[in-house]
Amino acid sequence: MRRALLTLVLVSLVAPVAVFAQTTEVTTYKLTGARIAIGQDVRVERDEEVTGAAVVILGSLTVEGRVRDGIVVVGGDLHLGPASDVRGEIVLVGGKLTRDASARQVGSINYVSFGEWSRLATAWFPRINVGGFGDFGQWLRLAGTLARLSVLGVLMALMLIVARAPVARVGRAAGAEPVRATLVGLAAGIFFIPVLIAASIALAITIIGIPFVALLVPIALAIAAFTLVLGFTAMACRLGEWLEDRLGWQPGNAFVSTALGFFVIIGPTLAAKLIGVAPPGFRLGAFALLMVGLAIETLVWTMGVGAALMTGLGRWHTVPPPIVVQPNPPSQSTPSVAY
């Protein structure tokens, strides 16, 4: 009798524990170090725990498991699933953040938005005929080119107003050493993005540097945009001054010279776009003209950036400034006195 009572007591104690163990789901996490990826998407699975930081450049990150040392996503989207558990700061540059209501996150979120990346990459236009004179896509491309050139023209005018002397220094450097300026500009175009990515990763893997990633990218892009506009303005101004000298025109002000050089640089591209909306019989040679225009613009952009970097964004001279020789005033001859 005593054995039967003891058995019943033991069963009553063990049974709830067994039922609780069956109803409770226990997840065993696979531990991984820092996850760093460039140009590809990354997914942290439900049973994965990232003990370091998760850094994704030019890709998207999906988190279903745990991340213990912050997240950095540049040029992609971030998705936090229902079972995600993120500790540390989140830095998201571009793209968008989608977060499930059950997701857990401890730390601040630093978000820098440049709009939807997919819209920036869209180049599709509907082909709708407009009275048999070109198609709607060609008209939209012409409108886009005119809008781009208009914005560039306004930026160049502002550059001449606020930085007339740096524009002159950059133009003289490009005219004196065109090959060197082109090589420097080409190197800058090749290494800008890799250096920016490396600097972002170097800051992201440190706890102190993660908040500065959100500042590094926009500041670097702003400096790059200023360098591009400064170099292009200087090249247009220098080309306009050269044309005025060759044509025997009286040298005008910097705005006239820059406008002249600007229209010479963009002339082939603009002509190709205008021919593109003409009837089919007039479109012969538009593609070749467009390629010539793109080659000229690329060369001007590259050489301008190189000259701007050579002069420290126009802060110092690499070529001595021109010496302006003032004409001697006509000497007054004394009348001879006859004796």
C-alpha positions as CSV (number, residue, x, y, z in Angstrom):
1,M,0.0,0.0,0.0
2,R,2.8,2.3,0.9
3,R,4.5,1.6,-2.5
4,A,1.4,2.4,-4.4
5,L,0.9,5.7,-2.6
6,L,4.6,6.6,-3.2
7,T,4.3,5.7,-6.9
8,L,1.2,8.0,-7.2
9,V,3.0,10.9,-5.6
10,L,6.0,10.5,-7.8
11,V,3.9,10.4,-10.9
12,S,2.0,13.5,-9.9
13,L,5.3,15.4,-9.4
14,V,7.0,14.2,-12.6
15,A,4.0,14.5,-15.0
16,P,3.7,18.4,-15.0
17,V,7.5,18.7,-15.6
18,A,7.3,16.4,-18.6
19,V,4.3,18.2,-20.0
20,F,6.1,21.6,-19.6
21,A,9.3,20.2,-21.3
22,Q,7.2,19.0,-24.2
23,T,5.4,22.3,-24.7
24,T,8.5,24.5,-24.3
25,E,10.6,24.9,-27.5
26,V,14.3,25.1,-26.8
27,T,16.5,26.6,-29.6
28,T,20.1,25.7,-29.8
29,Y,22.0,28.5,-31.5
30,K,25.0,28.1,-33.7
31,L,27.6,30.6,-32.8
32,T,29.3,32.5,-35.6
33,G,31.7,35.5,-35.5
34,A,31.2,38.8,-37.3
35,R,29.4,38.6,-40.6
36,I,30.8,40.9,-43.3
37,A,29.7,40.9,-46.9
38,I,30.1,43.2,-49.9
39,G,27.8,43.1,-52.9
40,Q,25.7,40.2,-51.7
41,D,22.7,39.6,-49.5
42,V,23.1,38.0,-46.0
43,R,20.6,36.0,-44.0
44,V,21.0,35.2,-40.3
45,E,19.0,32.1,-39.7
46,R,16.7,31.4,-36.8
47,D,19.1,29.1,-35.1
48,E,22.2,31.4,-35.6
49,E,23.8,33.8,-33.2
50,V,26.3,36.3,-34.6
51,T,28.6,37.2,-31.7
52,G,30.2,40.1,-33.6
53,A,28.7,42.8,-35.8
54,A,26.8,42.1,-39.1
55,V,28.1,44.4,-41.8
56,V,26.6,44.4,-45.3
57,I,27.7,46.8,-48.1
58,L,25.7,47.0,-51.3
59,G,23.4,44.2,-50.2
60,S,20.4,43.5,-48.0
61,L,20.4,41.8,-44.6
62,T,17.6,39.6,-43.2
63,V,17.8,38.7,-39.5
64,E,15.8,35.8,-38.1
65,G,18.2,34.9,-35.3
66,R,20.5,36.8,-32.9
67,V,23.0,39.6,-33.5
68,R,25.0,40.7,-30.5
69,D,27.2,43.6,-31.6
70,G,25.2,45.9,-33.9
71,I,24.3,46.0,-37.6
72,V,25.6,48.2,-40.4
73,V,23.8,48.1,-43.8
74,V,25.0,50.4,-46.6
75,G,23.1,50.5,-49.9
76,G,20.6,47.8,-49.1
77,D,17.5,46.9,-47.0
78,L,17.3,45.5,-43.4
79,H,14.5,43.1,-42.4
80,L,14.1,41.9,-38.8
81,G,12.0,38.8,-38.5
82,P,9.6,37.8,-35.7
83,A,12.3,35.7,-33.8
84,S,15.1,38.2,-34.3
85,D,17.0,39.5,-31.3
86,V,19.5,42.4,-32.0
87,R,21.7,44.0,-29.4
88,G,23.7,47.1,-30.3
89,E,23.3,50.0,-32.6
90,I,21.8,49.7,-36.1
91,V,23.2,51.9,-38.9
92,L,21.2,51.9,-42.1
93,V,22.4,54.0,-45.1
94,G,20.0,53.9,-48.0
95,G,17.3,51.3,-48.4
96,K,14.6,50.7,-45.9
97,L,14.0,49.0,-42.6
98,T,11.2,46.5,-42.1
99,R,10.7,45.2,-38.6
100,D,8.3,42.6,-37.4
101,A,6.2,43.4,-34.4
102,S,7.7,40.5,-32.4
103,A,11.3,41.5,-33.2
104,R,13.5,42.5,-30.2
105,Q,16.1,45.2,-30.6
106,V,18.1,47.0,-27.9
107,G,20.1,50.1,-29.0
108,S,19.7,53.1,-31.1
109,I,18.9,53.2,-34.9
110,N,20.8,55.6,-37.1
111,Y,19.0,55.9,-40.5
112,V,20.2,57.9,-43.6
113,S,17.8,57.7,-46.5
114,F,18.5,58.4,-50.2
115,G,15.2,57.1,-51.5
116,E,14.4,53.7,-52.9
117,W,17.4,52.3,-54.7
118,S,15.2,50.4,-57.1
119,R,13.8,53.6,-58.5
120,L,17.2,55.0,-59.1
121,A,18.1,51.9,-61.2
122,T,14.9,51.9,-63.3
123,A,15.5,52.8,-66.9
124,W,12.3,51.5,-68.4
125,F,10.1,53.9,-70.3
126,P,6.8,53.1,-72.0
127,R,6.9,53.2,-75.8
128,I,3.9,55.4,-76.7
129,N,3.9,57.0,-80.2
130,V,3.3,60.8,-80.2
131,G,1.9,61.7,-83.6
132,G,4.4,59.5,-85.4
133,F,7.2,61.9,-84.3
134,G,9.5,59.8,-82.1
135,D,8.2,57.8,-79.1
136,F,7.4,58.7,-75.6
137,G,10.5,57.1,-74.2
138,Q,12.7,59.2,-76.4
139,W,11.0,62.3,-75.3
140,L,11.4,61.4,-71.7
141,R,15.1,60.7,-72.2
142,L,15.4,64.1,-73.9
143,A,13.6,65.7,-71.0
144,G,15.9,63.9,-68.5
145,T,19.0,65.2,-70.4
146,L,17.7,68.7,-70.4
147,A,16.9,68.6,-66.7
148,R,20.4,67.2,-65.9
149,L,22.1,69.9,-67.9
150,S,19.9,72.6,-66.4
151,V,20.8,71.5,-62.8
152,L,24.5,71.2,-63.8
153,G,24.4,74.7,-65.3
154,V,22.9,76.2,-62.1
155,L,25.5,74.4,-60.0
156,M,28.3,75.7,-62.2
157,A,27.0,79.3,-61.9
158,L,26.9,78.9,-58.1
159,M,30.5,77.5,-58.2
160,L,31.7,80.6,-60.2
161,I,30.0,82.9,-57.6
162,V,31.5,81.3,-54.5
163,A,34.8,79.8,-55.8
164,R,36.0,81.9,-58.7
165,A,39.7,81.7,-57.7
166,P,39.7,77.9,-57.1
167,V,38.0,77.4,-60.5
168,A,40.8,79.3,-62.2
169,R,43.5,77.4,-60.3
170,V,42.0,74.0,-61.3
171,G,41.6,75.1,-64.9
172,R,45.2,76.2,-65.2
173,A,46.4,72.9,-63.6
174,A,44.3,70.9,-66.1
175,G,45.6,72.9,-69.1
176,A,49.2,72.6,-68.0
177,E,49.2,68.9,-67.1
178,P,46.3,67.2,-68.9
179,V,47.7,63.7,-68.8
180,R,48.5,63.8,-65.2
181,A,45.1,65.2,-64.4
182,T,43.4,62.5,-66.3
183,L,45.4,59.7,-64.6
184,V,44.7,61.2,-61.1
185,G,41.0,61.5,-61.9
186,L,40.9,58.0,-63.3
187,A,42.5,56.6,-60.1
188,A,40.0,58.6,-58.0
189,G,37.1,57.1,-59.9
190,I,38.4,53.6,-59.5
191,F,39.4,53.7,-55.8
192,F,36.7,56.0,-54.3
193,I,34.0,53.4,-53.7
194,P,36.5,50.7,-52.4
195,V,38.1,53.1,-50.0
196,L,34.7,54.3,-48.8
197,I,33.7,50.7,-48.2
198,A,36.9,49.9,-46.4
199,A,36.6,52.9,-44.1
200,S,33.0,52.1,-43.4
201,I,33.9,48.5,-42.4
202,A,36.8,49.7,-40.3
203,L,34.5,52.0,-38.4
204,A,31.7,49.4,-38.1
205,I,33.9,46.7,-36.5
206,T,34.6,49.0,-33.6
207,I,32.0,49.9,-31.0
208,I,32.9,53.6,-30.9
209,G,33.0,54.0,-34.7
210,I,29.6,52.6,-35.6
211,P,27.7,55.9,-35.2
212,F,30.3,57.6,-37.4
213,V,29.4,55.4,-40.4
214,A,26.1,57.3,-40.8
215,L,28.2,60.5,-41.0
216,L,31.0,59.2,-43.2
217,V,29.0,58.2,-46.2
218,P,27.0,61.4,-46.7
219,I,30.0,63.6,-46.0
220,A,32.1,61.6,-48.5
221,L,29.4,61.8,-51.1
222,A,29.0,65.6,-50.6
223,I,32.8,66.2,-51.0
224,A,32.7,64.0,-54.2
225,A,29.9,66.0,-55.6
226,F,31.6,69.3,-54.9
227,T,34.8,68.0,-56.5
228,L,32.9,66.9,-59.6
229,V,31.2,70.2,-60.1
230,L,34.4,72.2,-59.4
231,G,36.4,70.2,-61.9
232,F,33.7,70.3,-64.6
233,T,33.3,74.1,-64.1
234,A,37.0,74.6,-64.3
235,M,37.3,72.6,-67.5
236,A,34.4,74.4,-69.2
237,C,35.9,77.8,-68.2
238,R,39.3,76.9,-69.4
239,L,38.0,75.5,-72.7
240,G,35.9,78.7,-73.2
241,E,38.9,80.9,-72.6
242,W,41.0,78.8,-75.1
243,L,38.2,79.2,-77.8
244,E,38.0,82.9,-77.2
245,D,41.7,83.2,-77.7
246,R,41.7,81.1,-80.9
247,L,38.8,83.0,-82.4
248,G,40.4,86.3,-81.6
249,W,37.5,87.4,-79.4
250,Q,38.0,89.9,-76.6
251,P,38.3,88.0,-73.4
252,G,35.0,88.3,-71.5
253,N,34.1,87.4,-67.9
254,A,34.3,83.9,-66.5
255,F,30.5,83.3,-66.9
256,V,30.7,83.9,-70.7
257,S,33.8,81.7,-71.0
258,T,32.2,78.9,-68.9
259,A,29.0,79.0,-70.9
260,L,30.9,78.8,-74.2
261,G,32.9,75.8,-73.0
262,F,29.8,74.2,-71.5
263,F,27.9,74.2,-74.7
264,V,30.9,72.8,-76.6
265,I,31.2,69.9,-74.2
266,I,27.5,69.0,-74.1
267,G,26.9,69.7,-77.8
268,P,27.3,66.2,-79.2
269,T,25.2,64.6,-76.4
270,L,22.4,67.2,-76.7
271,A,22.4,66.9,-80.5
272,A,22.1,63.1,-80.3
273,K,19.1,63.4,-78.0
274,L,17.4,65.9,-80.3
275,I,18.0,63.7,-83.3
276,G,16.5,60.8,-81.3
277,V,13.1,62.4,-81.2
278,A,13.1,63.1,-84.9
279,P,11.3,60.9,-87.5
280,P,13.2,57.6,-88.2
281,G,14.7,58.8,-91.4
282,F,16.6,61.5,-89.5
283,R,18.0,59.3,-86.8
284,L,21.0,58.0,-88.7
285,G,24.2,58.6,-86.8
286,A,22.5,59.5,-83.5
287,F,24.0,56.6,-81.7
288,A,27.5,57.3,-82.9
289,L,27.1,61.0,-82.0
290,L,25.9,60.0,-78.6
291,M,28.9,57.8,-78.0
292,V,31.2,60.7,-79.0
293,G,29.3,63.0,-76.6
294,L,29.6,60.5,-73.7
295,A,33.3,60.0,-74.4
296,I,33.9,63.8,-74.3
297,E,31.9,64.3,-71.1
298,T,33.7,61.4,-69.4
299,L,37.1,62.8,-70.3
300,V,36.1,66.2,-69.1
301,W,34.7,64.9,-65.8
302,T,37.8,62.7,-65.2
303,M,40.3,65.4,-66.0
304,G,38.5,68.0,-64.0
305,V,38.4,65.7,-60.9
306,G,42.1,65.0,-61.3
307,A,43.0,68.7,-61.6
308,A,40.8,69.5,-58.6
309,L,42.6,66.9,-56.5
310,M,46.0,68.0,-57.7
311,T,45.3,71.5,-56.5
312,G,43.6,70.5,-53.2
313,L,40.2,71.5,-54.5
314,G,41.6,74.7,-55.8
315,R,43.4,75.8,-52.6
316,W,46.9,76.0,-54.0
317,H,48.7,76.6,-57.3
318,T,50.4,73.9,-59.3
319,V,50.9,76.4,-62.1
320,P,52.0,80.0,-61.5
321,P,49.2,82.4,-62.2
322,P,49.5,84.4,-65.4
323,I,51.4,87.6,-65.3
324,V,49.4,90.5,-66.7
325,V,51.7,93.0,-68.4
326,Q,50.3,96.5,-68.3
327,P,51.1,98.4,-71.5
328,N,53.4,101.3,-71.1
329,P,51.7,104.7,-71.5
330,P,52.7,106.5,-74.6
331,S,55.6,108.8,-74.0
332,Q,55.1,112.5,-74.8
333,S,57.7,113.8,-77.1
334,T,59.0,117.3,-76.4
335,P,58.8,119.6,-79.4
336,S,62.1,120.4,-80.8
337,V,63.1,124.0,-80.7
338,A,64.9,125.4,-83.8
339,Y,67.6,127.8,-83.2
